[in-house]
């Protein structure tokens, strides 16, 4: 059951992480304040992401996913999912609030990431009973 919950939490968190990454990449490009600067920054980011960013992000997501299947690393993988989810929520809400275009209709998008973070933390901090312990422990 724990590996299934871990994969579910990771799947729920990934859309928010992708959106936060896109916000960061576009924010860097828009900060150049000119069309040639924007295109140059996007080209530089794409040229960096193709060999390193996509491979690195894919490797990290794969390691987090595999970590949920191994009992010894399940807690660390659950915390990593929660950090990804909470970080993406913070980035999204910070950008929305800082641009003064916040509406309550935007909050439902963050619900899957919050639920995924909660599910990721649940196995990480659930009290497990040691099967070798006596009944009184």
C-alpha positions, 0 to 999 in steps of 0.5 A: 500500500505504501508504494502505491500511495507514494506514486500517487503523491508523486503524480499529484505533485508533478503538474505543480512542479512543472508549472513552477519550473515554467514560471521560473524559466519564463520569469528569467526570460521576461526579466531581460525586458526586450524581445531579443533578450527574451529569445536569447535567454529562452535559447540559453535555457533550452540549450542548458536544459536539453543535455542537463536539465531534462536528464537531471530532473528525470533522474531525480524524479525516477530516484524519488519514485524508486525510493518509495518502493524501498523500505529504508528510503521511503521516508526520505522519498516521501519528504522529497515529494512533500518538499517538491509539492510545498515548494511549487505551491510557494512559488506559484502563490508568491508569483500570483500574489506579487503580481496582484492578480490573485483570485480565489478561483486560482486556488483549486489548482494547488489542491492536488499538490497539497494533497500529494504533499500530505500523502507524501508526508503521511508514510514518512511520519506514520508510526510503524509498529515493530513486529519483533516488539512485545505486545506492550511496546 
